[in-house]
Amino acid sequence: KLGGVVRPASSYLRWIQASVGDRIEMIAVEDILFFQSADKYTRVVQSGAEALIRKPVYELVTELDPARFWQVHRASIVNATAIRDLIRDERGRLQIRLRGSDERLEVSRTYAYRFRQM
């Protein structure tokens, strides 16, 4: 939603241009597992590959399809179709594991509501 107006699906971001070494790679958004803030950059993580972009997470979240990409932390957006499972750590916080990645992403309390119905 932008200003209370629902965007047509075709207006959501479909490709990401990312710097990989000395070249610019075109990454299909549907192939991305998650986005995560990293200093002045945002990590774009795919299964077996990762790149950096200069667009911050707070901008990306408005450009991605909210039915597919969920913000789970102020610094992280995940591809909901790639979620493998949720784990509760020893302090009771939720962590997400994604298919194709060994990383665990923390779910902040602000976004934990997304997983209460599961």
C-alpha positions, 0 to 999 in steps of 0.5 A: 500500500502506498498512501492507502492505495493498493499497488497493482502486482506489476508495479512491485520490484521484479529485478535488483541491480547489484554490484558483484566485484567489478560488474553489475548483476541483475537478480530476479527478486523471486530468487532472493531469500532475504535482504539484510542491512549491513552498514551503508549497504543492504545484503541481497542473499540468494541460495549460494550467492550474495551481493550488496546494494545501496538501497536501504531496507526501509525503502525496499520494503515499500517496493516489494510485494508484501504478500511475498516479502515480509519485514521481520526486523528493522534490518531484515526482509525475508522471502516468505516462500523460502521460510523453512522453519521457526526456532525459539532460542533460549531467551524465547525469541523467534529465529527464522531458518530459510531454505537454501541458507544456513543463517538464522534471522532474528524476528523482532518483537515488533514483527512477531505477530506475523507468526502467531497464527502459524 
